[in-house]
Amino acid sequence: MGKEIERKFLVNGFDWKKDAFGVRCRQGYVCLDEKATVRVRIKGERGYLTIKGKSVGISRSEYEYKIPVNEAGEMLEDLCEKPLIEKLRYTIRYKGFLWEVDEFGGENAGLIIAEIELENEAQEFERPGWVGKEVSGDRRYYNVSLARHPWTGWSRAADE
């Protein structure tokens, strides 16, 4: 069984970006329910179909398969709920760990989230200086939630 153990953080400033290169991602959801989600993604020039189980803490089952990019594009347009998630994904190595930083566009423009995948929930790591508040347990920051309730619709209200 595939398993994902991931922690998410808001990002402070733009220091992280100086040596990073972003890849364009578009993704959407065919199925969104309490038990599982089915996601279609185009990352760069590749297509993926991903099935994720329900989160338990910061862990969940995950199965990902490469699919033809043209079929992924058709699924995004014809089968996925709108709006789609649009982002640039950057990968940054820091002290032995790979961080993925998502700079969102479209309906979630302005949101920047850093993610780190771990081998177990108790694994320790050092946070780069640009890593801010942890949002791992805040469902609003899950991509599936951002597809249904874009950040631009609720972020300002949360700050007031």
C-alpha positions, 0 to 999 in steps of 0.5 A: 500500500502506498502511504503519504506522510506530509506536513504543510506550512505557510511560507514567509517572504520570497527568499525560498525562490532565489534558487528554485525553478517552478513547474506548472501544475493544473489539477482537478478532482473527479471524486471528492468524498469522505473516504477517498479523492480521485485527482487528475494532474498535469505537471509539466508535460506529464499526466497523473491519476492519483487516488488518496484515502482519508487523512488520519493525522498527517498520514493517508494512503496514496496511489499515483499512476502516470497517464497520457498527458492528452487524456489528463487534459481531457479529464481536467476539462470534461470530468473534474469539478471547477475551478481547477487548482493552478500552481507553480511547484518548486522543489528545494533541498534543505538539510537532507529533505526535499521541500515542495513549495506551491505558489498558487494561481487562479482562484487561489492566487497569493497563497504559498504553501510548503510541504515536506514528506516524511518517513514517519509522523515523528520524524524530526527535521529542521525548518528553513527560515522561510517556513511559517505557521504549520497548517497540516491539520487545517483542512482549508489548506488541502488542495481538495478543499481549495478546489471547492472553497478557494483561498481568495474567498475566505483568506481575508475574512480569516485575517479580520 
